[in-house]
Amino acid sequence: HTLFSFSLSPSLPSITQDATWINPVSSLRCDNADEVVLMLKASDRILHDILHCFEDCVDHDAARGAGGEDELKDFKYILTLRKWYDFDRRRELRCFVVDGVFRGASQRYVNEDTSNLKDQKEEIMERVVDFFERVVQKKVELSSYCFDLFISRDLKPIVIDIGPLDEERLPSDRLLDLISPEEAEQHPSEKSLYGFPVDFIDMV
């Protein structure tokens, strides 16, 4: 197989949830085309992106055939790959905009301990709101959407992804809150949700 000149990751929201378990590095990092194909094959939720991608659109017509085949008949799929960055998951936020108004933010990964950021919580949110008003709001044409940010050590917001506000991206019930170590342990990891069962691994 041919190695990429630098690591990449598939830009699909679905496989971030149920395909990382098959990757030895437990992330979306891919160093060659075979690894990209492996990640796509390992995902069950990718079917949502392929067969039901328009169902949350305001002009979607549910009566146009089961599964929206008519809508997808002439649709051309494009797989987007983006350069891989090893972000600290504890510093990632998911921000929510409803009818053009910034409604709040939550941890992107609720099983991560972010107690070390509690003292900077107010300043982080000030930076996030300011970044939304100066940059995001002026560039995104959707009225309701979410966007994922990485907060650097100097508290600079960096955009990771932007997408429609749907059931796949609903906020946690902890808007503007941060998780303690004890609470983080109560949330299962992606591997425990989508990986091989422990008893199956023990049989191999």
N, C-alpha and C positions, 0 to 999 in steps of 0.2 A: 504494500500500500504506500501511497505517496504522502509524505509528511507536509503539513502546512508550514509556511514560513514563520507563522506565529500561531498561538492557540486561539481557537474560535469557540463560539457557542451558538446553538440554534436559537433564534429569536422567536420562540413560541411560548405563550404563557402556560399552556397545558402541561408540557413535559417537565417544567420546573417542579411540578408537584408529584409526579409518579414515575420518573425515569432515572433520577439521579442515583437510585439504589444500585443500578447495574454498573455504574461507572466506578472503577477502582478508587478514584479520588473523591467520590461522593459529591460531585458537582456537575455542572454542564460543560466543563472544559473538554474540548475535543482537539486532538493533535493531528488527526487525519480523517479522511472521508469515511473510512470504515466505522470509526467511532461515532460519527454523526448519524450514520444509518442505524447503528446499534441502539442509540438513544431513541430514535424515532420508532423503531420496532418495539422497544421496551415499554412504550407509553400506551396506555389504554385511553387516556383522556384526550389524546390527540385527535380522536374521532370527532370530538366536539368541534375542533377547529376546522375540520374538513367538511363535515356534514351539517353542522348547525351554526356556522359562523355568522349568519345573518339574522338569526331568530330574535336577537335583542335590538335590532335596528328599528327605528320608529316607522320606517316605510315597509317593514316586512309583512308579507301577506301569507298568513298561516294556511290559507285555503289552497295555495298553489302546490299541491302534491305533498305526499308524506315525506318528511325529511327535507323538504325544500329542493327536490331534484330539479325542478324547472328553473329555480333561481341559480343553481350551481352548474347548469348544463353548459353554459358558455364562459364560465368563470375560469380564469387561468391562475393556477397556484404558483406562487414564488416562495421558495425557501430562503429566508434571510439569515445570513450568518454574520455575527458581529465579533469584534475582537474581545477576547476573554480578559477580564480583570478580576483579580482575587480580592474582592471587597470584604471587609470585616462585616459579617452579617449583623452584628450587634449595633452597627451604625447606619442601618438601612431603615428608612421610613416609607410608609405608604400614605400618600396624601389624597384627600377626597374633595372634589369640587362638584357641587350640585347647583344647577341653574346659574352657572357662572360665578357662584359664591364659594370661597374656600371654607369648608366645613370643619376641617380638622385633620389630624394625622395619627397614625398608630404605628407600632412596631411592625415591620414586614414579617418578621419571624418571631412568633410569640413564645417559642421554646428557647430563646436566647436570653441570657442574663444581661440586662442593661442598667443595673443599679449604679454602675460607675458614671452614668450620664445624668443622674438625677439632679446634681448640683448645677448642671448646664441646661436643664430642661427649658427654662424660660428664654434664655438667649438663643437656644436652638430654634424654638418656635418663632421667635422674632425674625431670625434669619430666613426661615422657611417661608413665612408669610411675605416678607419683603421680596424674596426670590420669585414667589408666585406672581406678585403684582408687577414686578419689573420685567420678568422674562416669560414665564409660562403662560400667563393669561393673555399676553399679546400675540403668542405664536400658535396656540391651540384653538381650533375653530369649534370644537365640541362644546356643548353647554354643560354636560355632566360627564365627568371622567375622573380617573385617578392617575396619579403619577408617582413613581418610585424615586426616592432620592437616597444618595449616599452622603453622609455628613462627615467631611474630612476632619482631621485633627485640629485644624484652625477654624472649624465650624463653617466651612464653605460647602453649600449644597451642590451636588453633582447629579444630573439627571441620569437615571438608569433606564427607565422605561416609561411610556405613556400609553394608556389604553382606556377603552370605554368602561363606564361604571356598570358592572353587571354582577350576577351571582358569583362569578368566579373571583371577583375582586371586592367583595363586601368587606366593610371594616370590622375589626374585632370590637368587642364591647368596651375596650380600654382606650378610647380616643384620648390623645394627649397624655397618656400615662405610660410608665415604663415598668418593666417586669423585674422583680427581685429574684435572687437565686432560688429561693424556695418555690416561688410560683413557676419559674422556668422549668423546674423538674417535674411539675405536674402536667406539662404539655408534651405530648408525644412528638418525636422527631419524624421527619419525612420517611426515614428508613423503616421505622417501626410501623408506619401506616401503609407503605407501598412495597417494602422489601420482601424477601423470602421469609416465611414463618420460621421461628427458631427451631421448632421440632423438625422441619424439613431439612434445615442446615445440619442438624445433628445426625440425620439419617445418611447424609452424603459421605 
